[in-house]
Amino acid sequence: MSNNVYAAGETVREALNAVAARRIIILDGAMGSLIQSYHLTEEDFRGERFAGHPVKLLGCNDLLCLTRPELISRIHEEYLKAGADITKTCSFNATAVSLEHFGLKDFAYEISRAAAALARKVADEFSVPGKPRFVAGSMGPTAKSGSLSPDINKPETRAITWEELAAAYYDNARGLLDGGADILLLETIFDTLNAKAAIFAINNLCEERRLDLPLMISATVASAAPAGGRILAGQTLGAFCVSVAHAKPWALGLNCSFGAETLKCHVADLGALSLQFGGSWLISAHPNAGLPNQLGAYDESPESMMSKMELYFKEGLVNIAGGCCGTTPAHIAALAEAAKRYPPRILPRSALPATRLSSLVDFALGKGPCLIGERTNVAENREFLSYIQEGNYDDALAEAGGMIGEGASIIDVCMDDALLDGEQAMRNFLNFIPQDPEIARTPVMIDSSCWSVIEAGLACVQGKCLVYSISLREGPDEFLRRAGSIRSRGAAAVVTLFDERGPAPDYERKIEICRRSWQLLRDSDFPAQDIVFDAGAPGGIVEHDLRVRDFIRSCAWIRDNCPGAQILGVLGGLSKLSAGFGEPEQVQKAITGVFLKHAADSGLSLALVNPASLIPCEDIDSALRESVENMFFN
């Protein structure tokens, strides 16, 4: 960035935060609305350079950065004259994915760079001491969904892959940064998986260039309150926040969707969610100028929109305000004038956030033990394996639905079997999940001993899932590489107690590996709440069994020494082992339930188990519970 009106040594982020601390920041309005007002022809879009292009180019607004740059510069000037602090680049569709429609996918980088360079030049001309102007590189959602099938008869198919999205966003972001953008703005997000692929690409680019880049993330909700608050791919705003929080956005917001009046309650919800999640991000809103009329035009006047947005300012809901479809420099001028009368939203104090996962809804781990259903693991359930082999995904999903009905809050998905193509089986099953609303509301644990299968699964999930697992088995470098990969894809990690010397056989080795893993992860800025230690399997339930006592002691040690981390236990074998001692089925289930209660009292928060194989401790007949306690735990 070339702006020279900041304090000596001040970074873009510091300059932005300084402005945000003083007042509401004004974002500009719609680029497309002003372009339409010029009534351009096919020849205007083509210019001399693309005169012979074989595909019609009318409506490819981003191309105007190459063929009509003076017009795009004029639009930036109009918005900055109106009082905008941030001007958005004309690059909303400047990815290879979107430009392919016009036969221009190979020009994505060039167009993105030109878009940012035009905005940069005008922003620098308008910047003065006390009022710097910033450039936000606009990155749209593309017209393809990573989470939804384009063919209702083939639920496992997708119009685009994670890899294709990430590659397209990488070039888009690279061009915007090379052209001089200060901020990257992921806007009008309708599918969080697309956004996660964009975040992944941006993070990779920033790591390569060692940049601290402010990132704005803005979703669009698909329906109005009270039934609304969900984006098109189905996530609630809470689930959306959980899914993108790993990006550490400078600002999180909503745009497009509706007019200011209808969008207001959702913006308020977004601010409230930031309190729950410990988010220190700013809140932004750039709604439409009302709803489109029958001709597709937007009729809300600047005065009308200003009066509605003024309620946002009065109630302290936003730090950044601007306009989307239908808004003009007159709308932005009215917003800028109204914003002068009000202070910005006060950022909440950031508390230690809870461990949260998400699917279509967000899920917070509470104090009680959470059950992870194991019947969607081909190694544990041969019937499930046969369904996957046959491509019988309806019955495979029924296994997941049954576990959820029996009390599982998370489903463990594992495709590790020599007879399966693990990557394809993982993709297919996860892509089928959205067909069942109840299962789609349940978080997933992607489970595999093969790293490529884990990555294949992560590329399919728009929510935040668990990954089972990583360990120090291959040394600290590989451990941290895999942890970073999980983090960059917006997931939490299960750490198993292995190291270069093998599995931990006793309490001393368990805590040795826990301590080392914890330190490595925390030193690498891996969030505490996204670390889940697998304390292992407690072994057979036999009186005075050392493995049981080591398991319980290990849980307590992790609880007391790794604040914020969660603890998982693999309890699936308890009922099978106790059955070997001739215990009737009801007693076997009671043993597992009582053991779960003892482990939870020592800090266990997640149990990998078949929910049908246990009776919750509180539901066990008091005489039977006392008998089990005396037999195995006293």
Secondary structure by P-SEA (a helix, b strand, c coil): cccccccccccaaaaaaaaaaccbbbbbccaaaaaaaaccccccccccccccccccccccccccccccaaaaaaaaaaaaaaccccccccccccccccccccccccaaaaaaaaaaaaaaaaaaaaccccbbbbbbbccccccccccccccccccccccccaaaaaaaaaaaaaaaaaacccbbbbcccccaaaaaaaaaaaaaaaaaaccbbbbbbbbbbcccccccccccccccaaaaaaacccccccccccccccccccaaaaaaaaaaaaaaacccbbbbbbbccccccccccccccaaaaaaaaaaaaaacccccccccccccaaaaaaaaaaacccccccccccccccccccccbbbbbcccbbbbbccccccccaaaaaaaaacaaaaaaaaaaaaaaacccbbbbbccccccaaaaaaaaaaaacccccccccbbbbbccccaaaaaaaaaccccbbbbccccccccaaaaaaaaaaaaaacbbbbbcccccccccccaaaaaaaaaaaaaaaaaaccccccbbbccccccccccccaaaaaaaaaaaaaaaccccbbbbbcccaaaaaaaaacccaaaaaaaaaaaaaaaaaacccccccccccccccccccaaaaaaaaaaccc
